[in-house]
Amino acid sequence: QVQLMESGGGLVQPGGSLRLSCAASGSIFSIETMGWYRQAPGKERELVAGITNGGSTNYADFVKGRFTISFNNGQNSVSLQMNSLKPEDTAVYYCNADIVVQRVGFRNYWGQGTQVTVSS
């Protein structure tokens, strides 16, 4: 019905930048919220940043001032600009979305995850 496709992960040196993107496709009536979570080895998945279709954002304290989330309603996509990356930002980053699916209703979806590694 709906798929989330992530891109943009990779290896970057401390202090560097990466941009993650996530595009939703399928039988979408509307997207209510989109966001990014991350999970490091041995740790629980945690919220990084979220955004509503109205543009309201929320960020985890550990990324405030470094990461910026943006939503492109026309393209059903969300991006996460990550600057001043630290080794502790290393994790698998997952896209998440609350979507109203045509003829189905409200559903929550996860992407497959993209690896971000910050290392010198």
C-alpha positions as CSV (number, residue, x, y, z in Angstrom):
1,Q,0.0,0.0,0.0
2,V,2.6,2.5,1.1
3,Q,6.4,2.4,1.0
4,L,9.0,4.6,2.6
5,M,12.4,4.8,0.7
6,E,15.4,6.2,2.5
7,S,18.6,7.5,1.0
8,G,21.7,9.5,2.0
9,G,23.4,7.5,4.7
10,G,27.1,6.8,4.7
11,L,30.5,7.4,6.3
12,V,31.5,10.9,7.3
13,Q,34.3,12.3,9.5
14,P,33.5,14.1,12.8
15,G,32.3,17.6,12.1
16,G,31.0,16.7,8.7
17,S,27.5,16.8,7.2
18,L,25.1,14.3,5.7
19,R,21.6,14.7,4.3
20,L,19.1,11.9,4.6
21,S,15.9,11.8,2.5
22,C,12.8,9.7,2.7
23,A,10.1,9.5,0.1
24,A,6.7,8.0,0.6
25,S,4.9,6.3,-2.3
26,G,1.7,4.3,-2.8
27,S,-1.9,4.9,-2.1
28,I,-1.5,8.0,-0.1
29,F,-4.4,10.2,0.7
30,S,-2.5,12.5,3.1
31,I,0.6,12.5,5.2
32,E,0.1,13.7,8.8
33,T,3.6,13.6,10.2
34,M,7.0,12.3,9.2
35,G,10.1,11.9,11.2
36,W,13.5,10.3,11.8
37,Y,14.5,7.8,14.5
38,R,17.8,6.2,15.1
39,Q,19.1,3.1,16.8
40,A,22.7,2.5,17.8
41,P,24.0,-1.0,18.6
42,G,22.8,-2.2,22.0
43,K,20.5,0.8,22.4
44,E,16.8,1.4,22.0
45,R,15.4,3.2,19.0
46,E,15.0,6.9,19.8
47,L,13.3,9.9,18.2
48,V,15.7,12.3,16.4
49,A,13.3,14.8,14.8
50,G,9.7,15.0,13.6
51,I,7.6,17.4,11.5
52,T,3.9,17.8,10.8
53,N,2.3,18.6,7.5
54,G,1.7,22.0,8.9
55,G,5.4,22.5,9.5
56,S,5.6,22.1,13.2
57,T,8.9,20.5,14.2
58,N,10.3,18.8,17.3
59,Y,13.9,17.7,17.9
60,A,15.7,15.6,20.4
61,D,17.9,17.7,22.7
62,F,21.0,15.9,21.4
63,V,20.5,17.2,17.9
64,K,19.1,20.7,18.5
65,G,21.2,23.3,16.6
66,R,22.9,20.7,14.5
67,F,20.1,18.9,12.6
68,T,17.2,20.3,10.5
69,I,14.2,18.5,9.4
70,S,12.1,19.6,6.4
71,F,9.0,18.3,4.7
72,N,8.1,18.6,1.0
73,N,4.4,18.0,0.9
74,G,4.2,18.0,-2.9
75,Q,6.8,15.2,-3.1
76,N,5.6,13.3,0.0
77,S,9.2,13.4,1.3
78,V,11.1,14.4,4.3
79,S,14.8,15.4,4.7
80,L,17.1,15.5,7.6
81,Q,20.1,17.8,7.2
82,M,22.8,16.7,9.7
83,N,25.6,19.1,10.5
84,S,28.5,19.0,13.0
85,L,28.2,15.2,13.2
86,K,29.7,13.4,16.2
87,P,30.8,9.8,16.6
88,E,27.9,9.3,18.9
89,D,25.5,10.1,16.1
90,T,26.5,6.7,14.5
91,A,23.4,4.6,14.2
92,V,20.9,3.2,11.8
93,Y,18.5,6.0,10.9
94,Y,14.8,5.1,10.2
95,C,12.2,7.1,8.5
96,N,8.7,7.0,10.1
97,A,5.4,8.4,8.8
98,D,1.8,8.7,9.9
99,I,-0.2,8.4,6.7
100,V,-3.8,8.3,5.8
101,V,-4.0,5.5,3.2
102,Q,-6.7,5.6,0.5
103,R,-9.6,3.4,1.4
104,V,-7.8,2.1,4.4
105,G,-7.4,4.9,6.9
106,F,-4.6,6.0,9.3
107,R,-1.5,3.9,9.3
108,N,2.1,4.2,10.7
109,Y,5.0,3.1,8.5
110,W,8.7,2.6,8.9
111,G,11.5,2.7,6.3
112,Q,14.1,0.0,6.1
113,G,16.8,2.1,7.7
114,T,20.0,3.7,6.5
115,Q,23.4,3.5,8.2
116,V,25.2,6.6,9.3
117,T,28.7,6.2,10.5
118,V,30.7,9.1,11.9
119,S,34.4,8.2,12.3
120,S,37.8,9.4,11.4
